[in-house]
Amino acid sequence: MKSATPKVLHALCGRSLVGHVVAASRELSPEHLVVVVGHAREQVSAHLAEIDAEVRTAVQHEQNGTGHAVRMGLEELSDSGVALDGTVIVVCGDTPLLTGETLQRLAAAHSDDGNAVTVLSAEVPDATGYGRIVRDDASGAVTAIVEHKDATDTQRAIREINSGVFAFDAQLLTDALGKVRTDNSQGEEYLTDVLGILREAGHRVGACVAADHREILGINNRVQLAEARRLLNDRLLERAMLSGVTVVDPATTWIDVTATFEPDALVHPGTQLLGATHLAAHAEVGPNSRLTDTTVGAGAVVAFTVADGAVVGAGASVGPYAYLRPGTRLGARAKAGTYVEMKNATIGEGTKVPHLSYVGDATIGEQTNIGAASVFVNYDGVNKHHTTIGSHCRTGADNMLVAPVTIGDGAYTAAGSVITKDVPPGSLAVARGQQRNIEGWVARKRPGSAAARAAEAARREDERQQ
């Protein structure tokens, strides 16, 4: 990956690579889930603890092959007193497209066919470089997995390949791992050697073909990461659209696996719906919006907006070019308009902040209007302070509301005011200097300037009209 970040911690569609595999594995409801960690194990283990507290980790101090990794995982269980019985599913930590449904099909096929081991295979358009699944023509049982470089011309024509995902009988797996040798070019314990060991012992080896060969794709570089992100995003968008969501342009719309929707939500081009974002029925988002961990209520419209950790009430209007930061709560039919930024602010039902304003650390009641170019001055250089504005208030344009300050219900403030004191309900607050006009200032201080010439022409025109 050419990255300081461990490969399995690279993210796509809201989860790390290993996070996707853990989530798919959890759909099997396993009694135990063990992740074998090696490189950068401290980072990977900490991440696993965050996403799934019940995951066990087994440390592979030296990377001695896939068979050795599985043996470390089994030893972690046995050392903890876990009886190694039943079915063991082995998956790779860099296959984010693998689904729980496919793993369930693998487990079912393994049980139904009475196999000692069942390989998850896939039929691919081009099998170059992959290990081929060789089957017995009569029984369909797997007789061998032949690597591409070792395959005959006939075997290379086979399009069924090994995915690296297996279901094993736990006891047979444990015994066979003890017989795996390292007399190969890499000097490693290969998990695939277990298949030959079990077959030679008279046990059946089977294969379960994945419905979509793209599920088994592994990630080894940034190009493959981008390809997997596109495939997974397409899958998520298809699921959303089939559930009743309109996605105008799937090619420019990106969503996370944790985003949720209700029928008749509408998503315009250039939109990203990240984290735990939820769109209610008839909500409309985009174009060119990025919402993270944000809830959009029924019938609300959010356009050209960045929102993070916000709640947009039913029928509310946001944007264009708005920024809703964490803690923003817009009530029903409220408005955060053009070039409005909000942070840690609760906006009442029907209240409007139409344009060019910053609202931070504030509570505003219902049906209030905040004048254009208003700033809630919430920071004194050391601490943040709160502003409270009541219901049915009208604040003038270009107001500075210096927190902490309270404006009572039904109060007004004059345009251009700097409000530093509380305003009683129903009052008009005026906090600005008295206007003073100094006649002839331009002619005296800027003689010969364009302004002076314009003023002189205007004076002469006034005299002529008089």
GIRAGI-V203337 format. One record per backbone hydrogen bond with DSSP energy under -0.5 kcal/mol. CO is the residue of the C=O (numbers start at 1). NH is the residue of the N-H. Records with the same first field share a line. If there is no record, write none. Layout:
CO: NH  NH
This chain:
6: 9
7: 10
8: 18
10: 17
12: 15
13: 257
15: 12
16: 20
17: 21
18: 22
19: 23
20: 24
21: 25
22: 26
23: 27
24: 27
25: 28
26: 29
33: 56
34: 36
35: 37  58
37: 60
38: 41
39: 38
40: 44
41: 45
42: 46
43: 47
44: 48
45: 49
46: 50
47: 51
48: 52
52: 55
56: 35
58: 37  60
59: 61
62: 64
64: 189
65: 69
66: 70
67: 71
68: 72
69: 73
70: 74
71: 75
72: 76
73: 77
74: 78
75: 79
76: 80
77: 80  82
78: 81
83: 85
86: 170
87: 89
88: 90  168
89: 91
90: 166
92: 95
94: 219
95: 98
99: 103
100: 104
101: 105
102: 106
103: 107
104: 108
105: 109
106: 110
107: 111
108: 112
109: 113
110: 114  115
111: 114
116: 169
117: 206
118: 167
119: 121  208
120: 163  165
121: 210
122: 124  161
127: 130
131: 162
132: 134  146
133: 135
134: 143  144
136: 140
141: 136
144: 134  146
145: 147
146: 132
147: 150  151
148: 151
152: 156
153: 157
154: 157
155: 158
159: 124  161
160: 133
161: 122
165: 120
166: 90
167: 118
168: 88  170
169: 173
170: 174
171: 175
172: 176
173: 177
174: 178
175: 178
176: 179  180
177: 180
181: 190
182: 184
184: 187
188: 190
189: 67  68
190: 193
191: 194
192: 195  196
193: 197
194: 198
195: 199
196: 200
197: 201
198: 203
199: 202
204: 116  117
205: 142
206: 119
208: 121
212: 215
213: 216
214: 217
218: 220
221: 225
222: 226
223: 227
224: 228
225: 229
226: 230
227: 231
228: 232
229: 233
230: 234
231: 235
232: 236
233: 237
234: 238
235: 239
236: 240
237: 241
238: 242
239: 243
240: 243  245
241: 244
244: 264
245: 247
246: 248  267
249: 252
250: 253
254: 273
256: 259
260: 279
262: 265
263: 282
265: 246
266: 268  285
267: 248
269: 287  288
271: 254
272: 274  291
273: 256
274: 277  293
277: 260
278: 280  296
279: 262
280: 283
281: 299
283: 266
284: 302
285: 268
287: 304
289: 272
290: 307
291: 274
292: 309
294: 278
295: 297  312
296: 280
297: 300
298: 315
300: 284
301: 318
302: 286
304: 321  322
305: 290
306: 324
307: 292
309: 327
310: 295
311: 313  330
312: 297
313: 316
314: 333
316: 301
317: 336
318: 303
320: 339
321: 339
322: 306
323: 325  342
324: 308
325: 328
326: 344
328: 311
329: 331  347
330: 313
331: 334
332: 350
334: 317
335: 353
336: 319
337: 340
338: 356
339: 357
340: 323
341: 359
342: 325
343: 361
344: 362
345: 329  347
346: 364
347: 331
348: 351
349: 367
351: 335
352: 370
353: 337
354: 338
355: 373
357: 341
358: 360  376
359: 343
361: 387
362: 346
363: 389
364: 348
365: 348
366: 392
368: 352
369: 371  395
370: 354
371: 374
372: 398
374: 358
375: 377  401
376: 378
377: 403
378: 385
383: 380
386: 404  405
387: 363
388: 407
389: 365
390: 365
391: 410
393: 369
394: 413
395: 371
396: 399
397: 416
399: 375  401
400: 402  419
401: 377  403
405: 388
406: 408  423
407: 390
408: 411
409: 426
411: 394
412: 429
413: 396
414: 417
417: 400  419
418: 420
419: 402
422: 424
423: 408
424: 427
427: 412  429
428: 430
429: 414
431: 418
436: 438
437: 439
438: 441
440: 444
441: 445
442: 446
446: 449
449: 453
450: 454
451: 455
452: 456
453: 457
454: 458
455: 459
456: 460
457: 461
458: 462
459: 463
460: 464
461: 465
462: 466
